[in-house]
Amino acid sequence: MPIELHRIDDRLIHGQVVVGWGQPLELRFLVLVDDEVAASEWEQELYRMGVPPDMRVEFVSVAQAIERYSTFAADPRPGMLLTGDIDTMARLCAAIPALRRVNLGGVHHRAGRAQKLRYIFLTEAEESELRAMAANGVEISAQDVPAARVMPLAQVLAGEALA
């Protein structure tokens, strides 16, 4: 079974990921791709506390994710690949031809970001990066929880849900 969800969420592992997505998709593993977290045992332990015992979590760098992606995708159990930012996911999409669908789950307010959805705020550079990914064949949509309406990237960037 392929990885069920490739998600960008700047909060990384939290209830919405573990319960909101994990239960309906019956996820059995998470792959958190973040160079800093992959190098920090302390941060890994903090994130492990939010994961139920029946769900495996792996912390990998971008380079490790690229190298091991086919192994993760070949795992017979359903899983999620998670990044905390658009740039990391863009790097993965550029290097992994099989990664063709991305969920924008939470890119929250920071200085310089404009609101697109209640849970998506983007800089112009992030918008450009998303457009470039889409132009390269990656299907990008926003959906914070499984029961929410799926918003295609064009509608997200137009801020249609805010109108």
DSSP file (Angstrom, degrees, kcal/mol; ACC not computed):
  #  RESIDUE AA STRUCTURE BP1 BP2  ACC     N-H-->O    O-->H-N    N-H-->O    O-->H-N    TCO  KAPPA ALPHA  PHI   PSI    X-CA   Y-CA   Z-CA
    1    1 A M              0   0    0      0, 0.0     3,-0.1     0, 0.0    76,-0.1   0.000 360.0 360.0 360.0 133.9    0.0    0.0    0.0
    2    2 A P        -     0   0    0      0, 0.0    77,-0.5     0, 0.0     2,-0.3  -0.192 360.0 -73.1 -71.2 169.7    1.4    3.4   -0.9
    3    3 A I        -     0   0    0      1,-0.2    77,-0.2    75,-0.1     3,-0.1  -0.507  45.6-146.6 -61.2 127.2    1.8    6.2    1.6
    4    4 A E  S    S+     0   0    0     75,-1.9     2,-0.4    -2,-0.3    76,-0.2   0.813  73.0  18.2 -70.7 -32.2   -1.7    7.4    2.2
    5    5 A L  E     -a   80   0A   0     74,-1.1    76,-2.6     2,-0.0     2,-0.6  -0.990  50.2-162.6-149.8 132.7   -1.0   11.0    2.7
    6    6 A H  E     -a   81   0A   0     -2,-0.4    97,-3.3    95,-0.2     2,-0.4  -0.966  35.5-176.4-110.7 110.0    1.9   13.5    2.1
    7    7 A R  E     -ab  82 103A   0     74,-2.8    76,-2.6    -2,-0.6     2,-0.6  -0.879  29.8-153.7-122.5 140.4    1.1   16.4    4.3
    8    8 A I  E     +ab  83 104A   0     95,-2.7    97,-2.7    -2,-0.4    98,-1.5  -0.957  32.4 152.8-105.0 120.0    2.6   19.8    5.1
    9    9 A D  E >   - b   0 106A   0     74,-2.8     3,-2.2    -2,-0.6    98,-0.2  -0.876  36.3-153.4-151.2 113.4    1.7   20.9    8.6
   10   10 A D  T 3  S+     0   0    0     96,-3.0    74,-0.1    -2,-0.3    97,-0.1   0.615  96.8  61.0 -68.9 -10.0    4.0   23.3   10.5
   11   11 A R  T 3  S-     0   0    0      1,-0.3    -1,-0.3    95,-0.2     2,-0.2   0.523  89.2-165.2 -88.3  -5.7    2.8   21.8   13.8
   12   12 A L    <   +     0   0    0     -3,-2.2     2,-0.6    71,-0.2    -1,-0.3  -0.373  60.9  18.1  58.3-122.9    4.2   18.5   12.8
   13   13 A I  S    S+     0   0    0     -2,-0.2     2,-0.3    -3,-0.1    37,-0.1  -0.693  85.7 127.1 -86.8 119.6    2.9   15.7   15.0
   14   14 A H  S >> S-     0   0    0     -2,-0.6     4,-2.5    36,-0.1     3,-0.8  -0.895  72.7 -74.5-156.0 180.0   -0.2   16.8   16.9
   15   15 A G  H 3>>S+     0   0    0     -2,-0.3     4,-2.8     1,-0.3     5,-1.7   0.837 124.0  56.1 -56.5 -40.4   -3.8   15.6   17.5
   16   16 A Q  I 34>S+     0   0    0      3,-0.2     5,-1.2     1,-0.2    -1,-0.3   0.862 114.6  40.5 -62.9 -34.8   -5.1   16.5   14.1
   17   17 A V  I <4>S+     0   0    0     -3,-0.8     5,-1.5     3,-0.2     4,-0.4   0.950 123.2  37.1 -75.2 -52.1   -2.5   14.4   12.5
   18   18 A V  I  <5S+     0   0    0     -4,-2.5     5,-0.2     3,-0.2    -2,-0.2   0.921 136.6  15.6 -71.8 -46.2   -2.5   11.4   14.8
   19   19 A V  I  X5S+     0   0    0     -4,-2.8     4,-1.5    -5,-0.3    -3,-0.2   0.904 126.2  50.0 -94.3 -53.2   -6.2   11.2   15.6
   20   20 A G  I  4<S+     0   0    0     -5,-1.7    -3,-0.2     1,-0.2    -4,-0.2   0.884 134.1  12.3 -57.6 -44.1   -7.9   13.3   12.9
   21   21 A W  I  ><S+     0   0    0     -5,-1.2     4,-2.1    -4,-0.4     6,-0.3   0.781 123.4  62.5 -99.5 -37.6   -6.1   11.7   10.0
   22   22 A G  H  >XS+     0   0    0     -5,-1.5     5,-2.2    -6,-0.2     4,-0.5   0.892 105.2  44.5 -61.1 -43.9   -4.6    8.6   11.7
   23   23 A Q  H ><5S+     0   0    0     -4,-1.5     3,-0.8     3,-0.2    -1,-0.2   0.959 115.1  44.1 -70.6 -50.7   -7.8    7.0   12.8
   24   24 A P  H 345S+     0   0    0      0, 0.0    -1,-0.2     0, 0.0    -2,-0.2   0.878 121.5  40.6 -63.4 -34.2   -9.8    7.3    9.5
   25   25 A L  H 3<5S-     0   0    0     -4,-2.1    -2,-0.2    -5,-0.0    -3,-0.1   0.504 105.3-131.0 -88.4  -3.8   -6.9    6.3    7.4
   26   26 A E  T <<5 -     0   0    0     -3,-0.8    -3,-0.2    -4,-0.5    -4,-0.1   0.901  34.9-165.3  53.9  45.3   -5.9    3.6    9.9
   27   27 A L      < +     0   0    0     -5,-2.2    52,-0.2    -6,-0.3    -1,-0.2  -0.336  23.6 179.6 -65.1 139.4   -2.3    4.9    9.8
   28   28 A R        +     0   0    0     50,-3.3    28,-2.8     1,-0.3     2,-0.3   0.465  66.3  27.9-117.1 -10.5    0.3    2.6   11.3
   29   29 A F  E     -dc  56  79A   0     49,-1.0    51,-1.7    26,-0.2     2,-0.4  -0.996  56.6-157.4-152.6 151.2    3.4    4.7   10.7
   30   30 A L  E     -dc  57  80A   0     26,-2.5    28,-2.5    -2,-0.3     2,-0.6  -0.972   5.8-158.6-121.8 139.2    4.5    8.3   10.3
   31   31 A V  E     -dc  58  81A   0     49,-2.8    51,-3.0    -2,-0.4     2,-0.7  -0.952  10.8-163.1-116.6 108.4    7.6    9.6    8.6
   32   32 A L  E     -dc  59  82A   0     26,-2.9    28,-2.5    -2,-0.6     2,-0.8  -0.836   4.5-159.6 -94.5 116.3    8.5   13.0    9.8
   33   33 A V  E     +dc  60  83A   0     49,-3.0    51,-0.6    -2,-0.7     2,-0.3  -0.853  37.0 127.5-102.8 108.2   10.9   14.7    7.4
   34   34 A D     >  -     0   0    0     26,-2.2     4,-2.7    -2,-0.8     5,-0.2  -0.846  48.6-147.7-162.0 118.9   12.8   17.5    9.1
   35   35 A D  H  > S+     0   0    0     -2,-0.3     4,-0.8     1,-0.2    -1,-0.1   0.886 100.5  46.2 -59.2 -41.1   16.6   17.9    9.1
   36   36 A E  H >4 S+     0   0    0      2,-0.2     3,-0.6     1,-0.2     4,-0.3   0.927 114.6  45.0 -70.7 -44.5   16.6   19.6   12.6
   37   37 A V  H >4 S+     0   0    0      1,-0.2     3,-1.5     2,-0.2     7,-0.3   0.888 108.4  58.4 -66.6 -37.7   14.3   17.1   14.3
   38   38 A A  H 3< S+     0   0    0     -4,-2.7    -1,-0.2     1,-0.3    -2,-0.2   0.765 109.4  45.9 -62.0 -24.1   16.1   14.2   12.7
   39   39 A A  T << S+     0   0    0     -4,-0.8     2,-0.6    -3,-0.6    -1,-0.3   0.398 101.9  76.1 -97.4   1.3   19.3   15.4   14.4
   40   40 A S    <>  -     0   0    0     -3,-1.5     4,-2.2    -4,-0.3     5,-0.2  -0.894  50.0-175.5-123.3 103.8   17.7   16.0   17.8
   41   41 A E  H  > S+     0   0    0     -2,-0.6     4,-2.4     1,-0.2     5,-0.2   0.878  89.6  57.5 -59.0 -38.4   16.9   13.1   20.1
   42   42 A W  H  > S+     0   0    0      1,-0.2     4,-1.8     2,-0.2    -1,-0.2   0.935 108.4  43.8 -60.2 -48.9   15.2   15.5   22.6
   43   43 A E  H  > S+     0   0    0      1,-0.2     4,-2.3     2,-0.2    -1,-0.2   0.894 111.3  55.3 -64.7 -39.2   12.8   16.8   20.0
   44   44 A Q  H  X S+     0   0    0     -4,-2.2     4,-2.6    -7,-0.3    -1,-0.2   0.912 106.1  51.2 -59.3 -43.1   12.1   13.2   18.7
   45   45 A E  H  X S+     0   0    0     -4,-2.4     4,-1.3     1,-0.2    -1,-0.2   0.898 108.3  52.3 -62.5 -39.8   11.2   12.1   22.3
   46   46 A L  H  < S+     0   0    0     -4,-1.8     4,-0.4     1,-0.2     3,-0.4   0.934 112.7  44.2 -60.6 -45.9    8.7   15.0   22.6
   47   47 A Y  H >< S+     0   0    0     -4,-2.3     3,-1.4     1,-0.2    -2,-0.2   0.860 106.0  61.0 -69.0 -34.8    7.0   14.1   19.3
   48   48 A R  H >< S+     0   0    0     -4,-2.6     3,-1.8     1,-0.3    -1,-0.2   0.831  93.6  66.1 -60.6 -30.9    7.0   10.4   20.2
   49   49 A M  T 3< S+     0   0    0     -4,-1.3    -1,-0.3    -3,-0.4    -2,-0.2   0.762  98.7  53.0 -62.6 -23.8    4.8   11.2   23.2
   50   50 A G  T <  S+     0   0    0     -3,-1.4    -1,-0.3    -4,-0.4    -2,-0.2   0.365  93.7  86.8 -92.3   5.5    2.0   12.3   20.9
   51   51 A V  S <  S-     0   0    0     -3,-1.8     6,-0.1    -4,-0.2   -36,-0.0  -0.903  80.4-120.2-110.8 130.3    2.0    9.0   18.9
   52   52 A P    >   -     0   0    0      0, 0.0     3,-2.0     0, 0.0    -2,-0.1  -0.259  29.3-109.8 -64.6 156.4   -0.1    6.0   20.1
   53   53 A P  T 3  S+     0   0    0      0, 0.0    -2,-0.0     0, 0.0     0, 0.0   0.750 116.1  57.5 -61.1 -25.1    1.9    2.8   20.8
   54   54 A D  T 3  S+     0   0    0      2,-0.1     2,-0.5     1,-0.0    -3,-0.0   0.406  94.8  78.6 -87.3   4.9    0.5    1.0   17.7
   55   55 A M  S <  S-     0   0    0     -3,-2.0     2,-0.3   -26,-0.0   -26,-0.2  -0.958  71.7-146.8-116.9 121.7    1.8    3.7   15.4
   56   56 A R  E     -d   29   0A   0    -28,-2.8   -26,-2.5    -2,-0.5     2,-0.4  -0.613  12.8-161.7 -82.8 143.7    5.5    3.7   14.4
   57   57 A V  E     -d   30   0A   0     -2,-0.3     2,-0.4   -28,-0.2   -26,-0.2  -0.994   4.7-167.5-128.4 135.7    7.2    7.1   13.8
   58   58 A E  E     -d   31   0A   0    -28,-2.5   -26,-2.9    -2,-0.4     2,-0.6  -0.970   9.4-152.4-121.2 137.9   10.5    7.6   12.0
   59   59 A F  E     +d   32   0A   0     -2,-0.4     2,-0.3   -28,-0.2   -26,-0.2  -0.944  28.2 166.3-110.5 116.8   12.4   10.9   12.0
   60   60 A V  E     -d   33   0A   0    -28,-2.5   -26,-2.2    -2,-0.6   -22,-0.2  -0.927  33.7-120.2-133.5 154.6   14.5   11.4    8.9
   61   61 A S     >  -     0   0    0     -2,-0.3     4,-2.5   -28,-0.2     5,-0.2  -0.330  40.9-101.4 -78.6 170.9   16.4   14.1    7.1
   62   62 A V  H  > S+     0   0    0      2,-0.2     4,-2.4     1,-0.2     5,-0.2   0.935 125.1  50.6 -59.7 -45.9   15.4   15.2    3.6
   63   63 A A  H  > S+     0   0    0      1,-0.2     4,-2.2     2,-0.2    -1,-0.2   0.908 111.6  47.4 -60.2 -42.7   18.3   13.2    2.2
   64   64 A Q  H  > S+     0   0    0      2,-0.2     4,-2.5     1,-0.2    -1,-0.2   0.888 110.0  53.0 -66.2 -38.8   17.3   10.1    4.2
   65   65 A A  H  X S+     0   0    0     -4,-2.5     4,-1.1     2,-0.2    -2,-0.2   0.913 110.5  47.2 -62.9 -42.7   13.7   10.5    3.1
   66   66 A I  H  < S+     0   0    0     -4,-2.4     3,-0.5     1,-0.2     4,-0.4   0.935 114.9  46.4 -63.3 -45.8   14.7   10.6   -0.6
   67   67 A E  H  < S+     0   0    0     -4,-2.2    -2,-0.2     1,-0.2     3,-0.2   0.860 122.9  33.9 -64.3 -37.2   17.0    7.6   -0.1
   68   68 A R  H >X S+     0   0    0     -4,-2.5     4,-2.2     1,-0.2     3,-0.7   0.368  84.1 105.7-104.5   3.9   14.4    5.5    1.7
   69   69 A Y  H 3X S+     0   0    0     -4,-1.1     4,-3.0    -3,-0.5     5,-0.2   0.892  79.0  52.9 -55.0 -45.2   11.1    6.7    0.1
   70   70 A S  H 3> S+     0   0    0     -4,-0.4     4,-1.3     1,-0.2    -1,-0.3   0.854 109.2  51.0 -62.2 -32.9   10.6    3.5   -1.9
   71   71 A T  H <> S+     0   0    0     -3,-0.7     4,-0.6     2,-0.2    -1,-0.2   0.930 111.9  46.1 -68.0 -45.4   10.9    1.5    1.3
   72   72 A F  H >< S+     0   0    0     -4,-2.2     3,-1.0     1,-0.2    -2,-0.2   0.929 113.4  49.5 -61.0 -44.8    8.4    3.6    3.1
   73   73 A A  H 3< S+     0   0    0     -4,-3.0    -1,-0.2     1,-0.3    -2,-0.2   0.763 108.5  53.9 -67.9 -25.2    6.0    3.4    0.1
   74   74 A A  H 3< S+     0   0    0     -4,-1.3    -1,-0.3    -5,-0.2    -2,-0.2   0.558  78.2 116.0 -86.5  -8.2    6.4   -0.3   -0.1
   75   75 A D    <<  -     0   0    0     -3,-1.0     4,-0.1    -4,-0.6    -3,-0.0  -0.414  65.8-140.5 -60.5 130.8    5.4   -0.9    3.5
   76   76 A P  S    S+     0   0    0      0, 0.0    -1,-0.2     0, 0.0    -4,-0.0   0.691  80.3  81.8 -71.0 -15.6    2.1   -2.8    3.5
   77   77 A R  S    S-     0   0    0      1,-0.1     2,-0.1   -76,-0.1   -50,-0.1  -0.632  93.8-101.9 -87.3 148.0    0.7   -0.8    6.4
   78   78 A P        +     0   0    0      0, 0.0   -50,-3.3     0, 0.0   -49,-1.0  -0.451  50.8 173.1 -68.5 139.8   -0.8    2.6    5.7
   79   79 A G  E     - c   0  29A   0    -77,-0.5   -75,-1.9   -52,-0.2   -74,-1.1  -0.886  26.7-134.5-142.0 172.1    1.4    5.6    6.5
   80   80 A M  E     -ac   5  30A   0    -51,-1.7   -49,-2.8    -2,-0.3     2,-0.5  -0.993   7.9-150.0-130.6 137.6    1.8    9.3    6.3
   81   81 A L  E     -ac   6  31A   0    -76,-2.6   -74,-2.8    -2,-0.4     2,-0.4  -0.942  25.2-168.9-104.4 129.9    4.8   11.4    5.2
   82   82 A L  E     +ac   7  32A   0    -51,-3.0   -49,-3.0    -2,-0.5     2,-0.3  -0.966  14.4 179.3-129.2 131.1    4.9   14.7    7.0
   83   83 A T  E     -ac   8  33A   0    -76,-2.6   -74,-2.8    -2,-0.4   -71,-0.2  -0.910  26.2-140.4-123.8 158.6    6.9   17.9    6.6
   84   84 A G  S    S+     0   0    0    -51,-0.6     2,-0.3    -2,-0.3   -76,-0.1   0.505  81.3  29.9 -94.5  -5.0    6.7   21.1    8.5
   85   85 A D  S  > S-     0   0    0      1,-0.1     4,-1.6   -76,-0.1     5,-0.1  -0.982  74.2-116.2-152.9 162.5    7.1   23.5    5.6
   86   86 A I  H  > S+     0   0    0     -2,-0.3     4,-2.8     1,-0.2     5,-0.2   0.881 109.9  58.9 -66.8 -41.4    6.6   23.9    1.8
   87   87 A D  H  > S+     0   0    0      1,-0.2     4,-2.3     2,-0.2    -1,-0.2   0.906 105.1  49.2 -58.6 -43.8   10.2   24.0    0.9
   88   88 A T  H  > S+     0   0    0      1,-0.2     4,-2.0     2,-0.2    -1,-0.2   0.931 113.2  46.5 -62.2 -45.5   11.0   20.6    2.4
   89   89 A M  H  X S+     0   0    0     -4,-1.6     4,-2.8     1,-0.2    -2,-0.2   0.888 110.4  53.9 -65.1 -37.4    8.0   19.0    0.6
   90   90 A A  H  X S+     0   0    0     -4,-2.8     4,-2.2     1,-0.2    -1,-0.2   0.907 107.3  50.9 -62.7 -41.0    9.1   20.8   -2.6
   91   91 A R  H  X S+     0   0    0     -4,-2.3     4,-1.2    -5,-0.2    -1,-0.2   0.906 111.9  47.6 -62.2 -41.2   12.6   19.3   -2.3
   92   92 A L  H  X S+     0   0    0     -4,-2.0     4,-1.9     1,-0.2     3,-0.4   0.931 111.1  50.2 -65.2 -45.8   11.1   15.8   -1.8
   93   93 A C  H  < S+     0   0    0     -4,-2.8    -2,-0.2     1,-0.2    -1,-0.2   0.873 108.8  52.7 -61.3 -37.3    8.7   16.2   -4.8
   94   94 A A  H  < S+     0   0    0     -4,-2.2    -1,-0.2     1,-0.2    -2,-0.2   0.817 118.2  36.4 -67.4 -29.7   11.6   17.3   -7.0
   95   95 A A  H  < S+     0   0    0     -4,-1.2    -2,-0.2    -3,-0.4    -1,-0.2   0.618 112.1  59.1 -99.4 -15.4   13.7   14.3   -6.1
   96   96 A I    ><  -     0   0    0     -4,-1.9     3,-1.8     1,-0.1    -1,-0.2  -0.878  59.6-168.6-121.8  98.5   10.9   11.6   -5.8
   97   97 A P  T 3  S+     0   0    0      0, 0.0    -1,-0.1     0, 0.0    -4,-0.0   0.794  86.6  60.1 -57.3 -29.3    9.0   11.1   -9.1
   98   98 A A  T 3  S+     0   0    0      1,-0.1     2,-1.3     2,-0.1     3,-0.1   0.660  81.0  91.2 -74.7 -15.3    6.3    9.0   -7.3
   99   99 A L    <   +     0   0    0     -3,-1.8    -3,-0.1    -7,-0.2    -1,-0.1  -0.679  45.0 140.5 -84.9  96.1    5.4   11.8   -4.9
  100  100 A R        +     0   0    0     -2,-1.3    39,-3.1     1,-0.1     2,-0.4   0.319  50.2  60.8-123.0   4.6    2.6   13.4   -6.9
  101  101 A R  E     - e   0 139A   0     37,-0.2     2,-0.4    -3,-0.1   -95,-0.2  -0.985  56.9-178.4-141.2 127.9   -0.1   14.4   -4.4
  102  102 A V  E     - e   0 140A   0     37,-2.9    39,-2.1    -2,-0.4     2,-0.5  -0.981  15.4-149.2-131.5 137.3    0.4   16.8   -1.4
  103  103 A N  E     -be   7 141A   0    -97,-3.3   -95,-2.7    -2,-0.4     2,-0.8  -0.915   9.2-148.1-104.6 122.0   -2.0   17.9    1.3
  104  104 A L  E     +be   8 142A   0     37,-3.2    39,-1.8    -2,-0.5   -95,-0.1  -0.818  31.4 162.2 -85.4 110.7   -1.7   21.4    2.7
  105  105 A G  E     -     0   0A   0    -97,-2.7   -96,-0.2    -2,-0.8     2,-0.2   0.751  60.3  -6.8-107.1 -27.8   -2.8   20.8    6.3
  106  106 A G  E     +b    9   0A   0    -98,-1.5   -96,-3.0     2,-0.1     2,-0.5  -0.605  50.1 161.9-174.1 106.6   -1.6   23.8    8.3
  107  107 A V  B     -g  120   0B   0     12,-2.2    14,-2.7   -98,-0.2     3,-0.1  -0.891  36.6-159.3-127.3  97.6    0.7   26.6    7.3
  108  108 A H        -     0   0    0     -2,-0.5    13,-0.1    12,-0.2    11,-0.1  -0.159  24.1 -66.2 -88.6 171.6    0.0   29.1   10.1
  109  109 A H        +     0   0    0     11,-0.1     2,-0.3     3,-0.0    -1,-0.2  -0.226  56.8 151.6 -60.6 134.5    0.4   32.9   10.5
  110  110 A R    >   -     0   0    0     -3,-0.1     3,-2.0     3,-0.1    -3,-0.0  -0.940  56.6 -68.0-148.6 164.0    3.8   34.4   10.6
  111  111 A A  T 3  S+     0   0    0     -2,-0.3     3,-0.1     1,-0.3    12,-0.0  -0.303 121.2  22.2 -55.8 134.1    5.1   37.8    9.6
  112  112 A G  T 3  S+     0   0    0      1,-0.3     2,-0.4    11,-0.0    12,-0.3   0.369  96.5 116.8  89.8  -4.5    5.0   38.3    5.9
  113  113 A R    <   -     0   0    0     -3,-2.0     2,-0.4    10,-0.1    -1,-0.3  -0.775  52.4-147.7-100.0 143.1    2.3   35.7    5.2
  114  114 A A  E     -H  122   0B   0      8,-2.9     8,-2.6    -2,-0.4     2,-0.3  -0.862  26.3-108.5-106.4 143.1   -1.2   36.5    3.8
  115  115 A Q  E     +H  121   0B   0     -2,-0.4     6,-0.3     6,-0.2     3,-0.1  -0.517  41.6 162.4 -73.9 131.7   -4.2   34.5    4.8
  116  116 A K  E    S+     0   0B   0      4,-3.3    46,-0.4     1,-0.5    45,-0.3   0.685  74.1   1.0-112.8 -42.4   -5.6   32.1    2.2
  117  117 A L  E >  S-H  120   0B   0      3,-1.8     3,-0.8    44,-0.1    -1,-0.5  -0.818  89.1 -91.9-134.2 175.0   -7.8   29.8    4.3
  118  118 A R  T 3  S+     0   0    0     -2,-0.3     3,-0.0     1,-0.2    -3,-0.0   0.776 130.3  29.5 -64.6 -21.3   -8.4   29.9    8.1
  119  119 A Y  T 3  S+     0   0    0      1,-0.1   -12,-2.2   -11,-0.1     2,-0.5   0.255 110.2  77.0-119.4   9.2   -5.4   27.5    8.4
  120  120 A I  E <   +gH 107 117B   0     -3,-0.8    -4,-3.3   -14,-0.2    -3,-1.8  -0.976  46.5 166.5-127.2 120.0   -3.3   28.5    5.4
  121  121 A F  E     - H   0 115B   0    -14,-2.7     2,-0.4    -2,-0.5    -6,-0.2  -0.998  15.9-174.4-128.0 132.3   -1.1   31.6    5.4
  122  122 A L  E     - H   0 114B   0     -8,-2.6    -8,-2.9    -2,-0.4     2,-0.2  -0.958  22.4-138.2-134.2 146.3    1.5   32.0    2.6
  123  123 A T     >  -     0   0    0     -2,-0.4     4,-2.2   -10,-0.3     5,-0.2  -0.496  39.9-106.6 -84.1 167.6    4.3   34.3    1.6
  124  124 A E  H  > S+     0   0    0    -12,-0.3     4,-2.3     1,-0.2     5,-0.2   0.883 123.0  53.9 -62.5 -37.3    4.6   35.2   -2.1
  125  125 A A  H  > S+     0   0    0      2,-0.2     4,-2.2     1,-0.2    -1,-0.2   0.896 108.2  48.9 -64.5 -39.9    7.7   32.9   -2.2
  126  126 A E  H  > S+     0   0    0      2,-0.2     4,-2.4     1,-0.2    -2,-0.2   0.900 109.8  51.7 -66.7 -40.0    5.7   30.0   -0.8
  127  127 A E  H  X S+     0   0    0     -4,-2.2     4,-2.5     1,-0.2    -2,-0.2   0.927 110.6  48.9 -59.6 -44.2    2.9   30.7   -3.3
  128  128 A S  H  X S+     0   0    0     -4,-2.3     4,-2.5     1,-0.2    -2,-0.2   0.897 109.8  51.8 -61.9 -41.3    5.5   30.6   -6.1
  129  129 A E  H  X S+     0   0    0     -4,-2.2     4,-2.2     2,-0.2    -1,-0.2   0.904 110.3  48.0 -64.1 -41.1    6.9   27.4   -4.8
  130  130 A L  H  X S+     0   0    0     -4,-2.4     4,-2.5     2,-0.2    -2,-0.2   0.911 111.2  50.8 -64.8 -42.5    3.5   25.7   -4.7
  131  131 A R  H  X S+     0   0    0     -4,-2.5     4,-2.5     1,-0.2    -2,-0.2   0.906 109.9  50.5 -61.4 -40.8    2.8   26.9   -8.3
  132  132 A A  H  X S+     0   0    0     -4,-2.5     4,-1.1     2,-0.2    -1,-0.2   0.907 109.8  50.0 -64.8 -41.6    6.1   25.5   -9.4
  133  133 A M  H ><>S+     0   0    0     -4,-2.2     5,-1.9     1,-0.2     3,-0.6   0.936 112.2  47.7 -60.2 -46.3    5.3   22.1   -7.8
  134  134 A A  H ><5S+     0   0    0     -4,-2.5     3,-1.9     1,-0.2    -2,-0.2   0.889 107.4  55.7 -63.0 -39.7    1.9   22.1   -9.5
  135  135 A A  H 3<5S+     0   0    0     -4,-2.5    -1,-0.2     1,-0.3    -2,-0.2   0.760 103.7  56.8 -64.0 -23.7    3.5   23.0  -12.8
  136  136 A N  T <<5S-     0   0    0     -4,-1.1    -1,-0.3    -3,-0.6    -2,-0.2   0.214 131.4 -91.3 -93.0  14.2    5.7   19.9  -12.4
  137  137 A G  T < 5S+     0   0    0     -3,-1.9     2,-0.5     1,-0.3    -3,-0.2   0.578  79.5 139.1  94.7  10.2    2.7   17.6  -12.0
  138  138 A V      < -     0   0    0     -5,-1.9     2,-0.7    -6,-0.1    -1,-0.3  -0.789  47.5-139.1 -90.8 125.9    2.1   17.6   -8.3
  139  139 A E  E     -e  101   0A   0    -39,-3.1   -37,-2.9    -2,-0.5     2,-0.5  -0.749  25.8-172.1 -83.4 118.1   -1.5   17.7   -7.3
  140  140 A I  E     +e  102   0A   0     -2,-0.7    13,-1.8   -39,-0.2     2,-0.3  -0.945  12.3 159.2-118.6 130.5   -1.8   20.1   -4.3
  141  141 A S  E     -eF 103 152A   0    -39,-2.1   -37,-3.2    -2,-0.5     2,-0.4  -0.973  32.4-124.7-144.0 159.4   -4.9   20.6   -2.3
  142  142 A A  E     +eF 104 151A   0      9,-2.8     9,-2.7    -2,-0.3     2,-0.2  -0.876  36.7 149.2-107.6 138.3   -5.8   21.9    1.2
  143  143 A Q        -     0   0    0    -39,-1.8     7,-0.1    -2,-0.4    -2,-0.1  -0.738  24.2-167.3-165.5 113.8   -7.8   20.0    3.7
  144  144 A D  S    S+     0   0    0     -2,-0.2    -1,-0.1     5,-0.2   -39,-0.1   0.893  79.3  11.4 -76.8 -38.0   -7.3   20.3    7.4
  145  145 A V  S >  S-     0   0    0      4,-0.1     3,-1.7     1,-0.1    -1,-0.2  -0.943  82.1-107.6-135.6 157.9   -9.3   17.2    8.5
  146  146 A P  T 3  S+     0   0    0      0, 0.0     4,-0.1     0, 0.0  -125,-0.1   0.815 116.9  53.5 -57.0 -32.9  -10.7   14.3    6.5
  147  147 A A  T 3  S+     0   0    0      2,-0.1     2,-0.1    -4,-0.0     3,-0.1   0.622  91.6  96.7 -78.6 -11.8  -14.3   15.6    6.8
  148  148 A A  S <  S-     0   0    0     -3,-1.7     2,-0.2     1,-0.1     0, 0.0  -0.357  88.2 -92.7 -77.2 157.8  -13.5   19.0    5.5
  149  149 A R        -     0   0    0      1,-0.1     2,-0.4    -2,-0.1    -5,-0.2  -0.463  40.2-118.2 -67.8 137.8  -14.0   20.1    1.9
  150  150 A V        -     0   0    0     -2,-0.2    -7,-0.2    -7,-0.1    -1,-0.1  -0.663  26.4-156.4 -78.1 128.8  -10.9   19.6   -0.3
  151  151 A M  E     -F  142   0A   0     -9,-2.7    -9,-2.8    -2,-0.4     5,-0.1  -0.932  11.8-135.0-110.2 113.6   -9.7   22.9   -1.7
  152  152 A P  E >>  -F  141   0A   0      0, 0.0     4,-2.0     0, 0.0     3,-0.7  -0.268  28.8-106.4 -61.7 155.0   -7.7   22.7   -5.0
  153  153 A L  H 3> S+     0   0    0    -13,-1.8     4,-3.0     1,-0.2     5,-0.3   0.866 117.5  57.7 -53.5 -43.2   -4.5   24.8   -5.0
  154  154 A A  H 3> S+     0   0    0      1,-0.2     4,-1.6     2,-0.2    -1,-0.2   0.897 109.1  45.6 -57.9 -40.8   -6.0   27.4   -7.4
  155  155 A Q  H <>>S+     0   0    0     -3,-0.7     5,-2.0     2,-0.2     4,-0.6   0.869 112.2  51.9 -70.6 -35.9   -8.8   28.1   -5.0
  156  156 A V  H ><5S+     0   0    0     -4,-2.0     3,-1.3     1,-0.2    -2,-0.2   0.957 110.9  46.4 -62.3 -49.9   -6.5   28.3   -2.1
  157  157 A L  H 3<5S+     0   0    0     -4,-3.0    -1,-0.2     1,-0.3    -2,-0.2   0.814 111.0  52.8 -66.0 -29.8   -4.2   30.8   -3.8
  158  158 A A  H 3<5S-     0   0    0     -4,-1.6    -1,-0.3    -5,-0.3    -2,-0.2   0.597 105.8-131.1 -78.3 -10.5   -7.2   32.9   -4.9
  159  159 A G  T XX5 +     0   0    0     -3,-1.3     3,-1.6    -4,-0.6     4,-0.7   0.817  50.4 157.3  65.4  29.9   -8.4   32.9   -1.3
  160  160 A E  G >4< +     0   0    0     -5,-2.0     3,-0.6     1,-0.3    -4,-0.1   0.805  64.7  59.0 -60.6 -32.0  -11.8   31.9   -2.4
  161  161 A A  G 34 S+     0   0    0     -6,-0.4    -1,-0.3   -45,-0.3   -44,-0.1   0.713 103.9  52.9 -72.0 -17.2  -12.8   30.4    0.9
  162  162 A L  G <4        0   0    0     -3,-1.6    -1,-0.2   -46,-0.4    -2,-0.2   0.659 360.0 360.0 -88.8 -16.8  -12.3   33.8    2.5
  163  163 A A    <<        0   0    0     -4,-0.7    -1,-0.2    -3,-0.6    -2,-0.1   0.493 360.0 360.0 -71.6 360.0  -14.5   35.7    0.1
